[in-house]
Amino acid sequence: MALPPLNAVKTFEAAGRLENFSAAAVELNVTPGAVSRQIKNLEQHLGVDLFSRIGNEVQITAAGRLYLGYVQEGFGKLQAGTTAVRADQAGQTLHIWGSRFFIRLWLLPRLPDFHAQFPDQEVLITTVRPDSPLPEAFDVAIMPGKGKWSAMSAELLLPRVLVPVCSPAYLKSAPPLNTPADLAHHTLLETPGAADDWDRWSASAGAGSLALARRVTFTSADLAFSAALDGLGIVLGRHGFVENDLRKGNLIKPFERTLEAGDGFYLIYQKRDRLPARLRNFRKWIAAQLKADGQGSLS
């Protein structure tokens, strides 16, 4: 059987939902007579009465109510499909929301490559503190944690692997640093959320307590990192973030021992059957960047 006329189906949905031809006419901006003709046309197409007429009043029939359910379900799927197709357009702005540390030190230096591959893709970047809750609207977030975000897909980008780093200028003016135990006489840079990282690293290196070391605490990891570059002390740098400054000689590693912290940076986005093209492109690009650097596990 051929599909019924779409205008007639649309008119029937309004009339059936409102159970009133005049109210449907107002909603559709047509005359009540036009509504009546469309309904009659649909009934003739289906070979069944959708409404019973009693004087000037109409009442939806059992068959009409059954058909209305299918029509509304179909319109719902059509609306969802329309929304999905519009959202799939790569040209829409990609909203990246996340840790200022990751975005400033990892993403921004690589962003020109993304623009070279996707020159028409506009990008909106919002940086936040690592303890900020996810907003209601975003395309993709990059946040530190252990991969637990309710109702979200979370894929590990970079595990947090820590190694001591400092500037060459700091070591020239600081006490000798020949063994991990010598750190007890140095300035250690840290953040409140990772206050035990130095003690964990020291224990793994067999250096004992660092209770005598001077500690300088910063409100964010990027401030602690910047302080290390400025020669204020030694910070536990993260693999994936310090390599560029190590190559340039801005930082040095007094020790090679690393500490796996047990968490990392995650790529977070809403669960859905099909990701929008702009998000698929970004995910594919960031996976290629990690692979090129020999880092991460995103595939």
Helices and strands as residue ranges (DSSP letters): H 6-18, H 21-28, H 32-46, E 51-54, E 57-60, H 62-87, E 94-99, H 100-102, I 103-107, H 108-117, E 123-128, E 140-145, E 152-165, H 168-173, G 180-185, E 187-190, G 192-194, H 197-204, E 214-217, H 221-229, E 234-238, H 243-248, E 259-270, H 277-292
